[in-house]
Amino acid sequence: MIEIPHTTLCCIDCYNYELSIKAIERCLQSCHFERTLFLTDMENRLDNIDVQKIPSIKTKEQYSMFLIKELHAYIDTDFVLIIQFDGFIVNPDSWTVEFQQYDYIGAKWGYTDGLNVGNGGFSLRSKRLLQALSNKDIVIDSLKYGEDTFICRTYRRFLEKQYNIKFAPESIADKFSHERFEPVGKPFGFHGLFNIWRYIEPNEIENFINIISPRSITAKQAIEAIELGLNYHMAGHLREAEIIYQKILEHYPDHTDVLALLKGLTHHKSGHLREAEMVYREMLEDYPDHIYLLALLDMVRS
């Protein structure tokens, strides 16, 4: 068991209840925290997890506002590890106390302006940072791009100057987590629905997809769910990809891209590789040089 000192493990969720609890339990299988906290809008009693009821959080903006302005009141340890149903610990042995030399660590983004750390879905934050954010001089005009962008880009320079808040460099962020980039070595954790295929067994995905909230499937026009399906598809896990595509179609029955992907996959499963190739070639006319489609094309041509 890896000891994570002076830290609260915290998940805040008001619609993916079961998957959030599973994410917490995955973390607790290998790591011990000073406290484990589940903030949600439902009454619940869980072994070894402190469940506290909060007002229902319905939108991304409400979630962001809660983390920025309210979370400090619930945390009494020096640090808090924020996890989500699609972002949790996967390589516990990669933990290092070096992470606690910083007030904020999350997976890097793709910016090149020095404001590149980072993603909030799996992030380590200090109590100092939470307290600073709760102050009146942190004024929220917009949370369109989420609380992590607000903290790490909009207010980063102010937090560094006024409160001496330290953000981890990219080299440390890579050891801590990954999201949109390929993992560097074995990061401590990850974030992103599209990355789930890396960390749960293929035979688990059906249950995962069946209990995921429709709000998570339909978020951002199902882009992340489609990416998850494509990742299984490219890995040759056709049944798992099919399950995901069909779940998306329950909510977007006329989604042309998903219908086409499912058509190509069906041809592939049936051994009709030439027909599958034609489907992917037609899609490439709309999305030239799309890396996922090019990979699928290579699969059926090899």
Backbone hydrogen bonds in HBPLUS format (Angstrom, degrees):
<---DONOR---> <-ACCEPTOR-->    atom                        ^
c    i                          cat <-CA-CA->   ^        H-A-AA   ^      H-
h    n   atom  resd res      DA  || num        DHA   H-A  angle D-A-AA Bond
n    s   type  num  typ     dist DA aas  dist angle  dist       angle   num
A0002-ILE N   A0030-SER O   2.83 MM  28  6.12 173.1  1.83 154.9 152.6     1
A0032-HIS N   A0002-ILE O   2.74 MM  30  6.05 158.3  1.78 159.9 161.5     2
A0004-ILE N   A0032-HIS O   2.91 MM  28  5.91 169.9  1.92 168.1 166.3     3
A0079-PHE N   A0006-HIS O   3.00 MM  73  6.21 141.2  2.15 156.9 165.3     4
A0034-GLU N   A0007-THR O   3.09 MM  27  5.62 131.4  2.34 151.3 163.2     5
A0008-THR N   A0079-PHE O   2.96 MM  71  6.35 153.5  2.03 137.0 142.7     6
A0081-LEU N   A0008-THR O   2.77 MM  73  6.12 162.9  1.80 158.6 163.9     7
A0009-LEU N   A0035-ARG O   2.88 MM  26  6.31 160.3  1.92 158.5 158.3     8
A0037-LEU N   A0009-LEU O   2.74 MM  28  6.02 170.5  1.75 172.6 176.1     9
A0010-CYS N   A0081-LEU O   2.91 MM  71  5.93 173.8  1.92 157.8 155.7    10
A0083-ILE N   A0010-CYS O   2.98 MM  73  6.26 158.5  2.03 159.7 162.9    11
A0011-CYS N   A0037-LEU O   3.06 MM  26  6.56 152.9  2.13 157.1 165.5    12
A0039-LEU N   A0011-CYS O   2.93 MM  28  6.27 160.6  1.96 161.8 167.0    13
A0013-ASP N   A0039-LEU O   3.06 MM  26  6.53 154.1  2.13 164.9 173.1    14
A0020-SER N   A0016-ASN O   2.88 MM   4  5.88 148.6  1.98 149.9 159.3    15
A0021-ILE N   A0017-TYR O   3.00 MM   4  6.28 156.5  2.05 152.8 158.7    16
A0022-LYS N   A0018-GLU O   3.00 MM   4  6.27 154.8  2.07 144.9 152.2    17
A0023-ALA N   A0019-LEU O   2.92 MM   4  6.16 150.1  2.01 141.1 149.0    18
A0024-ILE N   A0020-SER O   2.98 MM   4  6.30 156.8  2.03 148.6 154.4    19
A0025-GLU N   A0021-ILE O   2.88 MM   4  6.14 163.9  1.91 151.6 156.2    20
A0026-ARG N   A0022-LYS O   2.86 MM   4  6.10 149.1  1.95 147.1 155.4    21
A0027-CYS N   A0023-ALA O   3.18 MM   4  6.47 155.3  2.25 145.1 150.6    22
A0028-LEU N   A0024-ILE O   2.98 MM   4  6.31 154.2  2.05 150.4 158.3    23
A0029-GLN N   A0025-GLU O   3.03 MM   4  6.17 125.3  2.34 141.7 153.9    24
A0030-SER N   A0027-CYS O   3.36 MM   3  6.01 154.0  2.43 111.7 117.2    25
A0031-CYS N   A0027-CYS O   3.04 MM   4  5.98 140.9  2.19 148.0 160.0    26
A0050-ASP N   A0036-THR O   2.84 MM  14  5.93 164.7  1.86 153.4 153.6    27
A0038-PHE N   A0050-ASP O   2.90 MM  12  6.12 163.4  1.93 147.1 149.6    28
A0052-GLN N   A0038-PHE O   3.01 MM  14  6.33 158.2  2.05 150.3 156.6    29
A0040-THR N   A0052-GLN O   3.15 MM  12  6.49 158.9  2.19 153.7 160.2    30
A0054-ILE N   A0040-THR O   2.76 MM  14  5.56 150.2  1.85 135.1 143.7    31
A0049-ILE N   A0046-LEU O   3.40 MM   3  5.45 165.9  2.42 120.4 118.5    32
A0063-TYR N   A0059-THR O   3.04 MM   4  6.33 158.0  2.09 148.1 154.1    33
A0064-SER N   A0060-LYS O   2.93 MM   4  6.14 160.5  1.97 147.3 152.7    34
A0065-MET N   A0061-GLU O   2.88 MM   4  6.10 159.6  1.92 148.3 153.9    35
A0066-PHE N   A0062-GLN O   2.97 MM   4  6.14 156.9  2.02 146.4 152.4    36
A0067-LEU N   A0063-TYR O   3.06 MM   4  6.37 165.0  2.08 154.5 157.3    37
A0068-ILE N   A0064-SER O   3.03 MM   4  6.21 159.2  2.07 151.6 157.3    38
A0069-LYS N   A0065-MET O   2.89 MM   4  5.86 170.4  1.90 154.0 157.3    39
A0070-GLU N   A0066-PHE O   2.81 MM   4  4.84 149.0  1.90 132.3 140.2    40
A0071-LEU N   A0066-PHE O   2.95 MM   5  6.09 139.0  2.13 160.1 160.7    41
A0073-ALA N   A0070-GLU O   3.11 MM   3  5.98 150.4  2.20 126.7 132.3    42
A0074-TYR N   A0071-LEU O   2.90 MM   3  5.51 159.8  1.94 123.6 130.0    43
A0075-ILE N   A0072-HIS O   3.42 MM   3  5.42 156.3  2.48 101.2 107.8    44
A0127-LYS N   A0078-ASP O   2.77 MM  49  5.15 154.4  1.83 139.4 136.6    45
A0080-VAL N   A0125-ARG O   2.83 MM  45  5.39 149.9  1.92 155.9 165.0    46
A0125-ARG N   A0080-VAL O   2.96 MM  45  5.39 163.6  1.98 153.1 158.4    47
A0082-ILE N   A0123-SER O   2.77 MM  41  5.22 157.5  1.82 170.3 167.7    48
A0123-SER N   A0082-ILE O   3.09 MM  41  5.22 146.9  2.21 133.5 143.7    49
A0084-GLN N   A0087-GLY O   3.00 MM   3  4.89 163.7  2.03 138.5 143.8    50
A0087-GLY N   A0084-GLN O   3.05 MM   3  4.89 151.5  2.13 117.5 111.5    51
A0192-GLY N   A0086-ASP O   2.82 MM 106  5.50 132.3  2.05 149.2 164.4    52
A0090-VAL N   A0188-PHE O   2.93 MM  98  5.99 162.4  1.96 140.9 146.7    53
A0091-ASN N   A0188-PHE O   3.17 MM  97  4.70 175.6  2.17 127.3 126.1    54
A0094-SER N   A0091-ASN O   2.90 MM   3  5.63 163.1  1.93 124.2 129.9    55
A0095-TRP N   A0092-PRO O   3.07 MM   3  5.73 166.9  2.09 120.7 122.9    56
A0099-PHE N   A0096-THR O   3.05 MM   3  5.96 161.3  2.08 123.5 126.4    57
A0100-GLN N   A0097-VAL O   2.95 MM   3  5.42 141.9  2.09 110.3 120.1    58
A0101-GLN N   A0098-GLU O   3.03 MM   3  5.48 157.6  2.08 118.5 119.6    59
A0102-TYR N   A0099-PHE O   3.35 MM   3  6.14 159.6  2.40 118.2 120.8    60
A0103-ASP N   A0166-LYS O   2.74 MM  63  5.20 152.1  1.82 142.3 152.1    61
A0126-SER N   A0103-ASP O   2.92 MM  23  4.68 144.8  2.04 133.5 131.9    62
A0168-ALA N   A0104-TYR O   3.04 MM  64  6.26 167.1  2.06 179.3 176.1    63
A0105-ILE N   A0124-LEU O   2.97 MM  19  5.24 140.8  2.12 145.9 153.7    64
A0124-LEU N   A0105-ILE O   3.01 MM  19  5.24 149.7  2.11 142.4 151.7    65
A0119-ASN N   A0107-ALA O   2.79 MM  12  5.01 159.5  1.83 146.4 147.9    66
A0109-TRP N   A0116-ASN O   2.88 MM   7  5.23 151.5  1.96 149.0 156.7    67
A0130-LEU N   A0126-SER O   3.17 MM   4  6.56 161.5  2.21 147.5 151.9    68
A0131-GLN N   A0127-LYS O   2.92 MM   4  6.15 161.1  1.95 154.6 159.0    69
A0132-ALA N   A0128-ARG O   2.97 MM   4  6.18 156.9  2.03 146.4 153.1    70
A0133-LEU N   A0129-LEU O   2.93 MM   4  6.16 162.0  1.97 157.0 161.2    71
A0134-SER N   A0130-LEU O   3.20 MM   4  6.39 138.7  2.38 138.6 148.7    72
A0134-SER N   A0131-GLN O   3.21 MM   3  5.20 128.8  2.49  94.0 107.1    73
A0135-ASN N   A0132-ALA O   3.16 MM   3  5.53 158.1  2.21 109.5 116.2    74
A0138-ILE N   A0135-ASN O   3.21 MM   3  5.88 164.7  2.24 116.4 120.4    75
A0146-GLY N   A0143-LEU O   3.07 MM   3  5.12 167.6  2.09 109.5 112.5    76
A0150-PHE N   A0146-GLY O   3.14 MM   4  6.40 158.5  2.19 147.0 153.6    77
A0151-ILE N   A0147-GLU O   2.91 MM   4  6.08 161.8  1.94 149.5 153.3    78
A0152-CYS N   A0148-ASP O   2.82 MM   4  5.78 168.0  1.83 150.0 154.1    79
A0153-ARG N   A0149-THR O   2.88 MM   4  5.23 139.4  2.04 136.3 141.0    80
A0154-THR N   A0149-THR O   3.08 MM   5  6.52 159.5  2.12 151.1 157.4    81
A0155-TYR N   A0150-PHE O   2.91 MM   5  6.11 146.6  2.02 155.8 165.2    82
A0159-LEU N   A0155-TYR O   2.89 MM   4  6.03 165.1  1.91 160.8 164.9    83
A0160-GLU N   A0156-ARG O   2.89 MM   4  6.14 155.9  1.95 157.3 164.3    84
A0161-LYS N   A0157-ARG O   3.00 MM   4  6.14 159.1  2.05 145.9 151.4    85
A0162-GLN N   A0158-PHE O   2.78 MM   4  5.79 171.5  1.79 159.4 162.0    86
A0163-TYR N   A0159-LEU O   3.02 MM   4  5.23 146.3  2.14 124.3 134.1    87
A0165-ILE N   A0159-LEU O   3.22 MM   6  5.58 174.5  2.23 126.0 125.9    88
A0164-ASN N   A0160-GLU O   3.16 MM   4  4.54 125.8  2.47 110.1 116.2    89
A0172-ILE N   A0169-PRO O   3.13 MM   3  5.53 128.5  2.40 107.3 119.1    90
A0173-ALA N   A0169-PRO O   2.97 MM   4  6.26 160.5  2.00 152.2 158.7    91
A0174-ASP N   A0170-GLU O   2.86 MM   4  6.04 151.1  1.94 152.8 158.3    92
A0175-LYS N   A0172-ILE O   3.04 MM   3  5.18 126.2  2.34  99.1 113.0    93
A0176-PHE N   A0172-ILE O   3.05 MM   4  6.31 137.1  2.24 143.4 156.0    94
A0176-PHE N   A0173-ALA O   3.07 MM   3  4.93 126.2  2.37  91.3 106.1    95
A0177-SER N   A0173-ALA O   2.92 MM   4  6.07 169.4  1.93 164.6 163.4    96
A0188-PHE N   A0175-LYS O   3.04 MM  13  6.51 150.7  2.13 140.7 145.4    97
A0189-GLY N   A0176-PHE O   2.90 MM  13  6.23 144.8  2.03 142.0 153.2    98
A0191-HIS N   A0178-HIS O   3.07 MM  13  6.51 139.0  2.25 161.4 164.9    99
A0195-ASN N   A0192-GLY O   2.88 MM   3  5.27 157.3  1.93 112.3 120.0   100
A0196-ILE N   A0193-LEU O   3.16 MM   3  5.40 164.9  2.18 111.1 115.8   101
A0198-ARG N   A0195-ASN O   2.98 MM   3  5.75 155.8  2.04 122.7 129.2   102
A0199-TYR N   A0196-ILE O   2.90 MM   3  5.48 148.3  2.00 118.6 127.3   103
A0200-ILE N   A0196-ILE O   3.17 MM   4  6.27 132.2  2.41 166.1 178.0   104
A0204-GLU N   A0201-GLU O   2.81 MM   3  5.32 161.2  1.85 120.7 127.1   105
A0205-ILE N   A0202-PRO O   3.28 MM   3  5.58 154.8  2.35 107.6 114.3   106
A0208-PHE N   A0204-GLU O   3.10 MM   4  6.30 163.9  2.13 153.3 158.4   107
A0209-ILE N   A0205-ILE O   2.82 MM   4  5.96 167.2  1.84 155.6 157.8   108
A0210-ASN N   A0206-GLU O   2.95 MM   4  6.07 148.1  2.05 143.4 152.7   109
A0211-ILE N   A0207-ASN O   3.12 MM   4  6.30 140.5  2.29 147.7 155.7   110
A0212-ILE N   A0208-PHE O   3.07 MM   4  6.08 122.9  2.41 142.3 156.3   111
A0216-SER N   A0213-SER O   2.89 MM   3  5.42 141.0  2.05 112.9 123.2   112
A0217-ILE N   A0213-SER O   3.31 MM   4  6.77 150.3  2.40 146.3 154.8   113
A0218-THR N   A0214-PRO O   2.93 MM   4  6.06 160.9  1.96 153.2 157.4   114
A0222-ALA N   A0219-ALA O   2.94 MM   3  5.34 133.7  2.16 109.1 121.3   115
A0223-ILE N   A0220-LYS O   3.17 MM   3  5.77 163.8  2.20 115.4 120.3   116
A0226-ILE N   A0222-ALA O   2.88 MM   4  6.05 156.8  1.93 155.3 161.8   117
A0227-GLU N   A0223-ILE O   2.96 MM   4  6.24 156.7  2.01 147.7 154.2   118
A0228-LEU N   A0224-GLU O   2.99 MM   4  6.25 149.4  2.08 142.5 150.3   119
A0229-GLY N   A0225-ALA O   3.02 MM   4  6.35 160.8  2.05 148.7 153.1   120
A0230-LEU N   A0226-ILE O   2.84 MM   4  6.13 158.3  1.88 153.6 160.1   121
A0231-ASN N   A0227-GLU O   2.90 MM   4  6.11 150.7  1.98 146.5 154.0   122
A0232-TYR N   A0228-LEU O   3.13 MM   4  6.50 158.5  2.18 152.3 156.9   123
A0233-HIS N   A0229-GLY O   2.86 MM   4  6.04 158.6  1.90 148.1 155.3   124
A0234-MET N   A0230-LEU O   2.78 MM   4  5.99 165.6  1.80 155.4 157.2   125
A0235-ALA N   A0231-ASN O   3.11 MM   4  6.18 139.2  2.28 134.5 145.1   126
A0235-ALA N   A0232-TYR O   3.14 MM   3  5.04 123.8  2.47  92.1 106.9   127
A0237-HIS N   A0232-TYR O   2.93 MM   5  5.12 146.6  2.04 161.0 153.4   128
A0236-GLY N   A0233-HIS O   3.04 MM   3  5.30 157.4  2.09 107.4 113.7   129
A0241-ALA N   A0237-HIS O   3.06 MM   4  6.34 160.2  2.10 152.1 158.1   130
A0242-GLU N   A0238-LEU O   2.88 MM   4  6.02 157.6  1.93 149.1 155.5   131
A0243-ILE N   A0239-ARG O   3.01 MM   4  6.31 154.4  2.08 148.3 154.4   132
A0244-ILE N   A0240-GLU O   3.18 MM   4  6.49 156.7  2.24 147.1 152.4   133
A0245-TYR N   A0241-ALA O   2.94 MM   4  6.22 168.8  1.96 158.6 161.3   134
A0246-GLN N   A0242-GLU O   2.94 MM   4  6.07 163.3  1.96 152.3 156.9   135
A0247-LYS N   A0243-ILE O   3.04 MM   4  6.23 147.8  2.15 139.9 148.6   136
A0248-ILE N   A0244-ILE O   3.00 MM   4  6.31 156.8  2.06 153.9 159.7   137
A0249-LEU N   A0245-TYR O   3.02 MM   4  6.29 155.5  2.08 147.7 154.5   138
A0250-GLU N   A0246-GLN O   3.13 MM   4  6.42 126.4  2.43 136.4 149.1   139
A0250-GLU N   A0247-LYS O   3.19 MM   3  5.22 139.3  2.37  95.3 106.7   140
A0251-HIS N   A0248-ILE O   2.98 MM   3  5.54 143.6  2.12 111.1 120.7   141
A0252-TYR N   A0248-ILE O   2.83 MM   4  6.02 151.4  1.91 147.1 156.5   142
A0255-HIS N   A0252-TYR O   3.04 MM   3  5.36 158.1  2.09 126.7 124.1   143
A0259-LEU N   A0255-HIS O   2.94 MM   4  6.12 163.6  1.97 160.6 166.0   144
A0260-ALA N   A0256-THR O   2.96 MM   4  6.11 153.2  2.03 143.0 150.1   145
A0261-LEU N   A0257-ASP O   2.88 MM   4  6.16 159.2  1.92 148.7 154.7   146
A0262-LEU N   A0258-VAL O   2.88 MM   4  6.04 161.2  1.92 151.6 156.5   147
A0263-LYS N   A0259-LEU O   2.95 MM   4  6.13 149.3  2.05 140.2 148.9   148
A0264-GLY N   A0260-ALA O   2.90 MM   4  6.19 163.8  1.93 155.1 158.4   149
A0265-LEU N   A0261-LEU O   2.88 MM   4  6.06 159.0  1.93 147.4 153.7   150
A0266-THR N   A0262-LEU O   2.89 MM   4  6.05 156.5  1.95 145.6 151.7   151
A0267-HIS N   A0263-LYS O   3.08 MM   4  6.38 159.6  2.12 150.5 155.3   152
A0268-HIS N   A0264-GLY O   2.96 MM   4  6.19 155.0  2.02 145.7 153.2   153
A0269-LYS N   A0265-LEU O   2.85 MM   4  6.16 163.0  1.88 157.8 160.8   154
A0270-SER N   A0266-THR O   3.09 MM   4  6.23 145.4  2.22 141.3 150.5   155
A0272-HIS N   A0267-HIS O   2.76 MM   5  4.84 141.6  1.90 159.9 152.4   156
A0271-GLY N   A0268-HIS O   3.00 MM   3  5.13 157.1  2.05 105.6 112.9   157
A0276-ALA N   A0272-HIS O   3.08 MM   4  6.41 156.0  2.14 148.7 156.1   158
A0277-GLU N   A0273-LEU O   2.85 MM   4  6.04 156.4  1.90 147.8 154.2   159
A0278-MET N   A0274-ARG O   3.06 MM   4  6.35 151.9  2.14 143.0 149.8   160
A0279-VAL N   A0275-GLU O   3.12 MM   4  6.46 152.4  2.20 146.2 152.9   161
A0280-TYR N   A0276-ALA O   3.12 MM   4  6.45 163.6  2.14 155.5 158.5   162
A0281-ARG N   A0277-GLU O   2.91 MM   4  6.11 151.8  1.99 149.3 157.9   163
A0282-GLU N   A0278-MET O   3.01 MM   4  6.20 153.8  2.08 145.3 151.5   164
A0283-MET N   A0279-VAL O   3.07 MM   4  6.41 152.5  2.15 145.5 153.2   165
A0284-LEU N   A0280-TYR O   2.95 MM   4  6.17 149.0  2.05 143.1 151.4   166
A0285-GLU N   A0282-GLU O   3.20 MM   3  5.33 143.2  2.34  98.0 108.3   167
A0286-ASP N   A0283-MET O   2.97 MM   3  5.45 137.6  2.16 108.9 119.6   168
A0287-TYR N   A0283-MET O   2.97 MM   4  6.26 143.6  2.11 142.0 153.4   169
A0290-HIS N   A0287-TYR O   3.23 MM   3  5.60 144.1  2.36 140.0 134.0   170
A0294-LEU N   A0290-HIS O   2.90 MM   4  6.11 161.0  1.93 160.8 167.2   171
A0295-ALA N   A0291-ILE O   3.03 MM   4  6.13 148.6  2.13 138.5 146.4   172
A0296-LEU N   A0292-TYR O   2.97 MM   4  6.32 155.9  2.03 149.4 156.0   173
A0297-LEU N   A0293-LEU O   2.85 MM   4  6.07 153.4  1.93 147.3 155.0   174
A0298-ASP N   A0294-LEU O   3.00 MM   4  6.23 154.3  2.06 142.4 148.8   175
A0299-MET N   A0295-ALA O   3.00 MM   4  6.29 146.0  2.12 143.2 152.7   176
A0300-VAL N   A0296-LEU O   3.22 MM   4  6.57 158.3  2.27 151.8 154.3   177
A0301-ARG N   A0297-LEU O   3.14 MM   4  6.25 130.1  2.40 141.2 154.5   178
A0302-SER N   A0298-ASP O   3.04 MM   4  5.95 128.2  2.32 143.8 153.2   179
